[in-house]
Amino acid sequence: MVITAITATVANAADRKRSAAVRFIVDSGAAYTVVPASVLERIGVEADMTKEFFLANGDCVERRMGIAVFEYRGTVTASSVIFGEEDDAPLMGVTTLEGFGFVLDPFNRELRPMPMRL
């Protein structure tokens, strides 16, 4: 199995100078992006809520969520972000990808521009 990974910048929405580069696994099955909580806390992103999520194995977990700014290939978007815990991998989810205007090409395992619709 080939895994698609990208490096993107994550920033505090209120102060975009507070940022960090993160290596993400692109997960077209994940709705939201997961960033290690330690990274989000270091750049000052605050959690606004806690939600329950179901994992692929059926387990239910609770995770904190907030809003962050992401930059990739010169494109910037704001997106909901999950505060990843110790064993959570950094994942780039589809809501953030759509904000960038990209979609994962499953055959070539790379990001492609997404046809934009109103």
C-alpha beads as a LAMMPS data file, in Angstrom:
LAMMPS data file: protein, C-alpha beads

118 atoms
117 bonds

1 atom types
1 bond types

-500.0 500.0 xlo xhi
-500.0 500.0 ylo yhi
-500.0 500.0 zlo zhi

Masses

1 110.0

Atoms # bond

1 1 1 0.000 0.000 0.000
2 1 1 1.305 3.426 -0.963
3 1 1 0.744 6.260 1.473
4 1 1 0.476 9.850 0.301
5 1 1 2.129 12.353 2.621
6 1 1 2.510 16.122 2.427
7 1 1 4.124 18.817 4.534
8 1 1 1.891 21.794 5.263
9 1 1 2.112 24.776 7.585
10 1 1 -0.358 25.035 10.479
11 1 1 -0.889 28.464 12.036
12 1 1 -2.833 30.211 14.762
13 1 1 -5.791 31.969 13.104
14 1 1 -5.374 35.057 15.315
15 1 1 -1.600 35.332 14.815
16 1 1 -0.392 33.543 11.673
17 1 1 3.241 34.186 12.599
18 1 1 2.754 31.480 15.227
19 1 1 3.053 28.467 12.967
20 1 1 4.680 25.060 12.495
21 1 1 5.397 22.753 9.580
22 1 1 3.753 19.348 9.976
23 1 1 4.131 16.182 7.882
24 1 1 0.645 14.745 7.259
25 1 1 -0.655 11.472 5.911
26 1 1 -3.393 12.345 3.417
27 1 1 -6.468 10.372 4.459
28 1 1 -9.385 10.626 2.039
29 1 1 -11.485 8.673 4.555
30 1 1 -10.973 11.234 7.332
31 1 1 -13.322 14.190 7.441
32 1 1 -11.126 16.353 9.691
33 1 1 -7.429 17.113 9.951
34 1 1 -5.527 15.823 12.981
35 1 1 -2.544 17.785 14.337
36 1 1 -0.617 16.769 17.458
37 1 1 -2.030 18.642 20.447
38 1 1 1.508 19.636 21.472
39 1 1 1.981 21.477 18.153
40 1 1 -1.386 23.239 18.352
41 1 1 -0.790 24.288 21.952
42 1 1 2.729 25.561 21.126
43 1 1 1.351 27.864 18.389
44 1 1 -1.551 29.000 20.587
45 1 1 -4.500 27.261 18.915
46 1 1 -7.246 26.797 21.489
47 1 1 -9.803 24.015 21.655
48 1 1 -13.397 25.234 21.371
49 1 1 -15.219 21.936 21.831
50 1 1 -14.922 18.200 22.386
51 1 1 -16.514 15.717 19.972
52 1 1 -16.855 11.948 19.702
53 1 1 -15.326 10.205 16.675
54 1 1 -15.583 6.642 15.455
55 1 1 -12.369 4.975 14.344
56 1 1 -12.089 2.504 11.459
57 1 1 -12.107 -0.376 13.958
58 1 1 -15.404 0.830 15.449
59 1 1 -13.958 2.296 18.658
60 1 1 -15.349 5.632 19.813
61 1 1 -12.915 8.291 21.078
62 1 1 -13.267 11.865 22.275
63 1 1 -11.004 14.574 20.902
64 1 1 -10.770 18.320 21.375
65 1 1 -11.319 20.537 18.316
66 1 1 -10.465 24.083 17.320
67 1 1 -9.817 26.226 14.242
68 1 1 -6.435 26.615 12.541
69 1 1 -5.059 28.121 9.353
70 1 1 -3.278 25.815 6.900
71 1 1 -0.945 26.641 4.016
72 1 1 0.072 24.250 1.254
73 1 1 1.521 25.014 -2.194
74 1 1 0.913 28.722 -1.653
75 1 1 -2.786 28.244 -0.899
76 1 1 -4.235 29.185 2.492
77 1 1 -7.414 27.906 4.128
78 1 1 -8.940 27.863 7.611
79 1 1 -10.312 24.590 8.868
80 1 1 -11.534 22.718 11.901
81 1 1 -8.703 20.747 13.465
82 1 1 -8.596 17.825 15.875
83 1 1 -6.101 17.957 18.737
84 1 1 -4.294 14.653 18.224
85 1 1 -3.262 12.640 21.233
86 1 1 0.006 10.753 21.722
87 1 1 -0.739 7.774 19.457
88 1 1 -2.714 9.731 16.815
89 1 1 -0.981 10.172 13.460
90 1 1 -1.100 13.627 11.851
91 1 1 -3.793 13.280 9.163
92 1 1 -4.872 15.698 6.445
93 1 1 -8.640 15.275 6.137
94 1 1 -10.943 16.074 3.261
95 1 1 -12.446 19.267 4.706
96 1 1 -9.013 20.898 4.753
97 1 1 -8.139 19.488 1.322
98 1 1 -11.371 20.890 -0.102
99 1 1 -10.515 24.283 1.411
100 1 1 -7.248 24.157 -0.530
101 1 1 -9.131 23.118 -3.669
102 1 1 -7.388 19.734 -3.877
103 1 1 -8.593 16.160 -4.044
104 1 1 -6.603 12.944 -3.622
105 1 1 -6.122 11.056 -6.884
106 1 1 -6.414 7.455 -5.596
107 1 1 -4.723 5.912 -8.635
108 1 1 -1.611 8.094 -8.705
109 1 1 -1.641 8.796 -4.927
110 1 1 -1.131 12.531 -5.380
111 1 1 -3.107 15.704 -4.842
112 1 1 -4.789 17.224 -7.877
113 1 1 -6.759 20.446 -8.298
114 1 1 -10.430 19.855 -7.557
115 1 1 -13.048 21.166 -9.993
116 1 1 -14.599 24.051 -8.063
117 1 1 -18.388 24.482 -7.986
118 1 1 -20.637 27.084 -6.440

Bonds

1 1 1 2
2 1 2 3
3 1 3 4
4 1 4 5
5 1 5 6
6 1 6 7
7 1 7 8
8 1 8 9
9 1 9 10
10 1 10 11
11 1 11 12
12 1 12 13
13 1 13 14
14 1 14 15
15 1 15 16
16 1 16 17
17 1 17 18
18 1 18 19
19 1 19 20
20 1 20 21
21 1 21 22
22 1 22 23
23 1 23 24
24 1 24 25
25 1 25 26
26 1 26 27
27 1 27 28
28 1 28 29
29 1 29 30
30 1 30 31
31 1 31 32
32 1 32 33
33 1 33 34
34 1 34 35
35 1 35 36
36 1 36 37
37 1 37 38
38 1 38 39
39 1 39 40
40 1 40 41
41 1 41 42
42 1 42 43
43 1 43 44
44 1 44 45
45 1 45 46
46 1 46 47
47 1 47 48
48 1 48 49
49 1 49 50
50 1 50 51
51 1 51 52
52 1 52 53
53 1 53 54
54 1 54 55
55 1 55 56
56 1 56 57
57 1 57 58
58 1 58 59
59 1 59 60
60 1 60 61
61 1 61 62
62 1 62 63
63 1 63 64
64 1 64 65
65 1 65 66
66 1 66 67
67 1 67 68
68 1 68 69
69 1 69 70
70 1 70 71
71 1 71 72
72 1 72 73
73 1 73 74
74 1 74 75
75 1 75 76
76 1 76 77
77 1 77 78
78 1 78 79
79 1 79 80
80 1 80 81
81 1 81 82
82 1 82 83
83 1 83 84
84 1 84 85
85 1 85 86
86 1 86 87
87 1 87 88
88 1 88 89
89 1 89 90
90 1 90 91
91 1 91 92
92 1 92 93
93 1 93 94
94 1 94 95
95 1 95 96
96 1 96 97
97 1 97 98
98 1 98 99
99 1 99 100
100 1 100 101
101 1 101 102
102 1 102 103
103 1 103 104
104 1 104 105
105 1 105 106
106 1 106 107
107 1 107 108
108 1 108 109
109 1 109 110
110 1 110 111
111 1 111 112
112 1 112 113
113 1 113 114
114 1 114 115
115 1 115 116
116 1 116 117
117 1 117 118
